[in-house]
């Protein structure tokens, strides 16, 4: 008996992969008056690679969240997220997961977002 069938995971990046050519970057602007967050991908991808998608989550500190997905890098793929239903009294947070065409992944975050900035604390896999 096989407890877990992981045969579909072959070819995925494992520990100590060389993914130095992939430099994740997601930037945001937050307008508290319009209650909107604009997010865009500005990552650098290695030869033969590119953006597959970026999953974005904007959330408050009370359990509410808004999600969207970016599929085009640069300003043309920027997403405007309406955060009017979120409680910004203790700040808003943004997390993003970038997935490349060759299935490299990177997770980043920004907490207590201000008017503009970049996500940080990237965990590349």
C-alpha positions as CSV (number, residue, x, y, z in Angstrom):
1,X,0.0,0.0,0.0
2,X,1.3,3.4,-1.0
3,X,0.3,6.1,1.6
4,X,0.9,9.1,-0.7
5,X,1.1,9.1,-4.5
6,X,3.6,11.8,-5.3
7,X,4.5,10.7,-8.8
8,X,3.0,13.9,-10.3
9,X,5.6,15.9,-8.4
10,X,8.6,14.7,-10.3
11,X,10.4,17.5,-12.0
12,X,9.5,20.1,-9.4
13,X,12.2,22.1,-7.8
14,X,13.5,20.5,-4.6
15,X,15.9,21.7,-2.0
16,X,19.0,23.5,-3.1
17,X,17.7,24.4,-6.6
18,X,19.5,27.0,-8.5
19,X,16.8,29.7,-9.2
20,X,19.0,32.7,-9.0
21,X,17.8,34.1,-12.3
22,X,14.3,34.5,-10.8
23,X,14.0,37.7,-8.8
24,X,10.5,38.2,-7.4
25,X,9.1,41.7,-7.1
26,X,5.5,42.8,-6.5
27,X,4.7,46.4,-5.8
28,X,1.6,48.1,-4.5
29,X,0.0,51.4,-4.1
30,X,-2.8,52.0,-1.5
31,X,-5.3,54.8,-1.7
32,X,-7.2,54.9,1.7
33,X,-9.6,57.6,0.3
34,X,-10.7,55.5,-2.7
35,X,-10.2,52.3,-0.7
36,X,-8.2,50.6,-3.4
37,X,-5.0,48.7,-3.6
38,X,-3.2,48.5,-7.0
39,X,-0.8,45.6,-7.3
40,X,1.6,44.7,-10.1
41,X,4.3,42.2,-10.9
42,X,7.8,43.5,-11.6
43,X,9.8,40.3,-11.3
44,X,12.8,39.4,-13.3
45,X,12.6,36.0,-15.0
46,X,15.5,33.9,-16.4
47,X,15.8,32.9,-20.1
48,X,13.0,30.6,-21.1
49,X,10.9,31.5,-18.1
50,X,8.1,34.0,-17.5
51,X,5.1,34.8,-15.4
52,X,2.4,32.2,-15.2
53,X,0.4,33.9,-12.4
54,X,0.5,35.9,-9.2
55,X,-2.1,35.1,-6.5
56,X,-2.7,38.2,-4.4
57,X,-4.5,38.4,-1.1
58,X,-5.2,41.7,0.7
59,X,-6.5,41.1,4.2
60,X,-7.3,43.0,7.4
61,X,-6.5,42.0,10.9
62,X,-10.1,40.8,11.6
63,X,-10.2,37.9,9.2
64,X,-11.6,39.5,6.0
65,X,-9.8,39.3,2.7
66,X,-10.0,40.1,-1.0
67,X,-8.2,38.0,-3.6
68,X,-7.2,38.5,-7.3
69,X,-4.7,37.0,-9.8
70,X,-2.2,38.7,-12.1
71,X,-1.3,37.0,-15.4
72,X,0.6,39.7,-17.2
73,X,3.8,41.3,-15.8
74,X,4.3,45.0,-15.7
75,X,1.8,47.9,-15.7
76,X,-0.4,46.2,-18.2
77,X,-1.2,43.5,-15.7
78,X,-1.8,45.7,-12.7
79,X,-4.8,44.7,-10.7
80,X,-7.0,47.2,-8.8
81,X,-8.5,45.6,-5.7
82,X,-11.5,47.2,-4.0
83,X,-10.8,47.0,-0.2
84,X,-13.9,49.0,0.9
85,X,-15.3,46.0,2.8
86,X,-12.0,45.4,4.8
87,X,-11.5,47.0,8.2
88,X,-8.3,49.1,7.8
89,X,-8.4,50.5,11.4
90,X,-5.3,48.3,12.3
91,X,-3.8,48.4,8.8
92,X,-4.0,46.1,5.8
93,X,-1.6,43.3,4.8
94,X,-0.8,41.9,1.3
95,X,0.6,38.5,0.5
96,X,1.4,37.2,-2.9
97,X,2.5,33.9,-4.5
98,X,4.3,34.2,-7.8
99,X,4.3,31.1,-10.0
100,X,6.6,31.1,-13.1
101,X,6.2,29.1,-16.3
102,X,8.8,26.6,-15.2
103,X,7.0,26.3,-11.8
104,X,9.3,28.2,-9.6
105,X,7.4,29.7,-6.7
106,X,8.0,32.7,-4.5
107,X,5.9,33.9,-1.6
108,X,6.2,37.5,-0.3
109,X,4.3,39.8,2.0
110,X,3.8,43.4,3.2
111,X,2.2,44.2,6.6
112,X,0.6,47.4,7.7
113,X,0.8,48.8,4.1
114,X,1.3,52.5,3.6
115,X,0.7,54.5,0.5
116,X,3.2,52.5,-1.7
117,X,5.9,49.9,-1.5
118,X,7.2,46.5,-2.4
119,X,6.4,43.2,-0.9
120,X,9.4,41.6,0.9
121,X,10.4,38.5,2.9
122,X,10.5,36.4,-0.3
123,X,10.6,32.7,0.1
124,X,11.7,31.2,-3.3
125,X,11.2,27.5,-4.1
